[in-house]
Amino acid sequence: MDRWDLLIIGVAGYIAVMALMRMMANRRNELVAHAREQVATQLKKKKKQEKSNRNAA
């Protein structure tokens, strides 16, 4: 393998790693957003339940 082959392999590896990192970051952001939505939903349910318990008492 000559210098050009190594250069091409290096550039291809860099591009592959950067693409993988970008995909993983996007997936992480999706999962964080989903978790935040679930937490917000649970908090709303809890507040609604507490409010109905106070009204019933």
DSSP file (Angstrom, degrees, kcal/mol; ACC not computed):
  #  RESIDUE AA STRUCTURE BP1 BP2  ACC     N-H-->O    O-->H-N    N-H-->O    O-->H-N    TCO  KAPPA ALPHA  PHI   PSI    X-CA   Y-CA   Z-CA
    1    1 A M              0   0    0      0, 0.0     2,-0.1     0, 0.0     0, 0.0   0.000 360.0 360.0 360.0 132.4    0.0    0.0    0.0
    2    2 A D     >  -     0   0    0      1,-0.0     4,-1.8     4,-0.0     3,-0.2  -0.322 360.0 -86.2 -96.8-175.4    1.3    3.4   -0.9
    3    3 A R  H  > S+     0   0    0      1,-0.2     4,-2.2     2,-0.2     5,-0.1   0.850 124.2  54.1 -61.8 -38.1    0.8    6.7    0.6
    4    4 A W  H  > S+     0   0    0      2,-0.2     4,-2.6     1,-0.2    -1,-0.2   0.878 105.9  52.7 -67.2 -38.2   -2.4    7.5   -1.4
    5    5 A D  H  > S+     0   0    0     -3,-0.2     4,-2.5     2,-0.2    -1,-0.2   0.933 111.1  46.7 -62.3 -44.8   -4.1    4.3   -0.2
    6    6 A L  H  X S+     0   0    0     -4,-1.8     4,-2.5     1,-0.2    -2,-0.2   0.886 111.9  51.2 -64.2 -39.0   -3.4    5.1    3.4
    7    7 A L  H  X S+     0   0    0     -4,-2.2     4,-2.6     2,-0.2    -2,-0.2   0.926 111.0  47.4 -63.8 -45.0   -4.6    8.6    2.9
    8    8 A I  H  X S+     0   0    0     -4,-2.6     4,-2.6     2,-0.2    -2,-0.2   0.914 113.1  48.6 -63.1 -43.6   -7.9    7.4    1.3
    9    9 A I  H  X S+     0   0    0     -4,-2.5     4,-2.4     2,-0.2    -1,-0.2   0.903 112.0  49.9 -63.7 -41.1   -8.4    4.8    4.1
   10   10 A G  H  X S+     0   0    0     -4,-2.5     4,-2.3     2,-0.2    -2,-0.2   0.924 112.3  46.2 -63.1 -45.2   -7.8    7.5    6.7
   11   11 A V  H  X S+     0   0    0     -4,-2.6     4,-2.5     2,-0.2    -2,-0.2   0.913 113.3  49.5 -64.9 -42.7  -10.2   10.0    5.1
   12   12 A A  H  X S+     0   0    0     -4,-2.6     4,-2.4     1,-0.2    -2,-0.2   0.902 111.3  49.6 -63.7 -40.7  -12.9    7.3    4.7
   13   13 A G  H  X S+     0   0    0     -4,-2.4     4,-2.6     2,-0.2    -1,-0.2   0.907 110.4  50.3 -63.5 -42.2  -12.4    6.2    8.3
   14   14 A Y  H  X S+     0   0    0     -4,-2.3     4,-2.6     2,-0.2     5,-0.2   0.929 111.5  47.8 -61.6 -45.9  -12.7    9.8    9.5
   15   15 A I  H  X S+     0   0    0     -4,-2.5     4,-2.4     1,-0.2    -2,-0.2   0.904 112.3  49.9 -62.5 -41.5  -15.9   10.3    7.5
   16   16 A A  H  X S+     0   0    0     -4,-2.4     4,-2.3     2,-0.2    -2,-0.2   0.920 112.2  46.7 -64.0 -44.1  -17.4    7.1    8.9
   17   17 A V  H  X S+     0   0    0     -4,-2.6     4,-2.5     2,-0.2    -2,-0.2   0.918 113.1  49.0 -65.6 -43.1  -16.6    7.9   12.5
   18   18 A M  H  X S+     0   0    0     -4,-2.6     4,-2.2     2,-0.2    -1,-0.2   0.898 111.4  49.7 -64.5 -39.9  -18.0   11.4   12.2
   19   19 A A  H  X S+     0   0    0     -4,-2.4     4,-2.3    -5,-0.2    -1,-0.2   0.916 111.6  49.0 -64.4 -42.3  -21.2   10.1   10.5
   20   20 A L  H  X S+     0   0    0     -4,-2.3     4,-2.5     1,-0.2    -2,-0.2   0.912 110.7  50.2 -63.7 -42.6  -21.6    7.6   13.3
   21   21 A M  H  X S+     0   0    0     -4,-2.5     4,-2.2     1,-0.2    -1,-0.2   0.900 110.6  49.8 -62.6 -40.3  -21.1   10.2   16.0
   22   22 A R  H  X S+     0   0    0     -4,-2.2     4,-2.2     2,-0.2    -2,-0.2   0.913 111.5  48.1 -65.5 -42.5  -23.7   12.5   14.4
   23   23 A M  H  X S+     0   0    0     -4,-2.3     4,-2.3     1,-0.2    -2,-0.2   0.909 112.2  49.3 -64.3 -41.7  -26.2    9.7   14.2
   24   24 A M  H  X S+     0   0    0     -4,-2.5     4,-2.5     2,-0.2    -2,-0.2   0.888 110.5  50.5 -66.2 -38.6  -25.6    8.7   17.8
   25   25 A A  H  X S+     0   0    0     -4,-2.2     4,-2.3     2,-0.2    -1,-0.2   0.907 110.6  49.4 -65.7 -41.6  -26.0   12.3   19.0
   26   26 A N  H  X S+     0   0    0     -4,-2.2     4,-2.1     2,-0.2    -2,-0.2   0.915 111.9  48.2 -63.3 -42.5  -29.3   12.7   17.0
   27   27 A R  H  X S+     0   0    0     -4,-2.3     4,-2.5     2,-0.2    -2,-0.2   0.905 110.0  52.4 -65.0 -41.1  -30.6    9.4   18.6
   28   28 A R  H  X S+     0   0    0     -4,-2.5     4,-2.5     1,-0.2    -1,-0.2   0.921 109.1  49.9 -59.6 -43.8  -29.5   10.6   22.1
   29   29 A N  H  X S+     0   0    0     -4,-2.3     4,-2.2     1,-0.2    -1,-0.2   0.883 109.9  51.0 -64.1 -38.1  -31.4   13.9   21.5
   30   30 A E  H  X S+     0   0    0     -4,-2.1     4,-2.3     2,-0.2    -1,-0.2   0.923 111.4  47.5 -63.1 -44.1  -34.5   12.0   20.4
   31   31 A L  H  X S+     0   0    0     -4,-2.5     4,-2.4     2,-0.2    -2,-0.2   0.887 111.5  50.2 -66.4 -38.9  -34.4    9.7   23.5
   32   32 A V  H  X S+     0   0    0     -4,-2.5     4,-2.4     2,-0.2    -1,-0.2   0.917 111.1  49.0 -65.0 -42.8  -33.9   12.7   25.8
   33   33 A A  H  X S+     0   0    0     -4,-2.2     4,-2.1     2,-0.2    -2,-0.2   0.912 111.7  49.4 -62.6 -42.1  -36.9   14.5   24.3
   34   34 A H  H  X S+     0   0    0     -4,-2.3     4,-2.2     2,-0.2    -2,-0.2   0.918 111.0  49.3 -63.5 -43.8  -39.0   11.4   24.6
   35   35 A A  H  X S+     0   0    0     -4,-2.4     4,-2.4     1,-0.2    -2,-0.2   0.900 110.0  51.3 -63.6 -40.8  -38.0   11.0   28.3
   36   36 A R  H  X S+     0   0    0     -4,-2.4     4,-2.5     1,-0.2    -1,-0.2   0.893 108.8  51.4 -64.4 -38.6  -38.8   14.6   29.0
   37   37 A E  H  X S+     0   0    0     -4,-2.1     4,-2.4     2,-0.2    -1,-0.2   0.913 110.2  49.2 -63.1 -42.0  -42.3   14.2   27.4
   38   38 A Q  H  X S+     0   0    0     -4,-2.2     4,-2.5     2,-0.2    -2,-0.2   0.914 111.3  48.9 -64.4 -42.2  -42.9   11.2   29.6
   39   39 A V  H  X S+     0   0    0     -4,-2.4     4,-2.5     2,-0.2    -2,-0.2   0.920 111.3  49.8 -63.5 -43.1  -41.9   13.0   32.7
   40   40 A A  H  X S+     0   0    0     -4,-2.5     4,-2.2     1,-0.2    -1,-0.2   0.907 110.9  49.8 -62.8 -41.2  -44.1   16.0   31.9
   41   41 A T  H  X S+     0   0    0     -4,-2.4     4,-2.3     1,-0.2    -1,-0.2   0.923 110.9  49.0 -63.1 -44.6  -47.0   13.7   31.2
   42   42 A Q  H  X S+     0   0    0     -4,-2.5     4,-2.4     1,-0.2    -2,-0.2   0.899 110.4  51.0 -63.3 -40.4  -46.5   11.9   34.6
   43   43 A L  H  X S+     0   0    0     -4,-2.5     4,-2.6     2,-0.2    -1,-0.2   0.904 109.7  50.1 -64.3 -40.6  -46.3   15.2   36.4
   44   44 A K  H  X S+     0   0    0     -4,-2.2     4,-2.5     2,-0.2    -2,-0.2   0.920 111.7  48.2 -62.8 -43.6  -49.5   16.4   34.8
   45   45 A K  H  X S+     0   0    0     -4,-2.3     4,-2.4     1,-0.2    -2,-0.2   0.910 112.0  49.7 -62.6 -41.8  -51.3   13.2   35.8
   46   46 A K  H  X S+     0   0    0     -4,-2.4     4,-2.6     2,-0.2    -2,-0.2   0.921 112.2  46.6 -64.6 -44.5  -49.9   13.5   39.4
   47   47 A K  H  X S+     0   0    0     -4,-2.6     4,-2.3     2,-0.2    -1,-0.2   0.902 113.0  49.9 -64.6 -40.5  -51.1   17.1   39.7
   48   48 A K  H  X S+     0   0    0     -4,-2.5     4,-2.2    -5,-0.2    -2,-0.2   0.905 111.9  48.2 -64.2 -40.8  -54.5   16.3   38.3
   49   49 A Q  H  X S+     0   0    0     -4,-2.4     4,-2.2     2,-0.2    -2,-0.2   0.908 111.8  49.2 -66.8 -42.5  -54.8   13.3   40.7
   50   50 A E  H  X S+     0   0    0     -4,-2.6     4,-2.0     1,-0.2    -2,-0.2   0.890 110.8  50.9 -63.8 -38.5  -53.8   15.4   43.7
   51   51 A K  H  X S+     0   0    0     -4,-2.3     4,-2.0     1,-0.2    -2,-0.2   0.902 110.8  47.6 -65.9 -41.4  -56.2   18.1   42.7
   52   52 A S  H  X S+     0   0    0     -4,-2.2     4,-1.7     1,-0.2    -1,-0.2   0.854 110.1  53.4 -69.1 -33.2  -59.1   15.7   42.4
   53   53 A N  H  X S+     0   0    0     -4,-2.2     4,-1.3     2,-0.2    -2,-0.2   0.887 109.0  48.9 -67.0 -38.0  -58.1   14.2   45.8
   54   54 A R  H  < S+     0   0    0     -4,-2.0    -2,-0.2     1,-0.2    -1,-0.2   0.889 111.6  49.2 -67.7 -38.8  -58.3   17.6   47.4
   55   55 A N  H  < S+     0   0    0     -4,-2.0    -1,-0.2     1,-0.2    -2,-0.2   0.839 110.2  51.4 -69.5 -32.4  -61.7   18.3   45.9
   56   56 A A  H  <        0   0    0     -4,-1.7    -1,-0.2     1,-0.2    -2,-0.2   0.788 360.0 360.0 -75.0 -27.2  -63.1   15.0   47.0
   57   57 A A     <        0   0    0     -4,-1.3    -1,-0.2    -5,-0.1    -2,-0.2   0.481 360.0 360.0 -80.4 360.0  -62.0   15.5   50.6
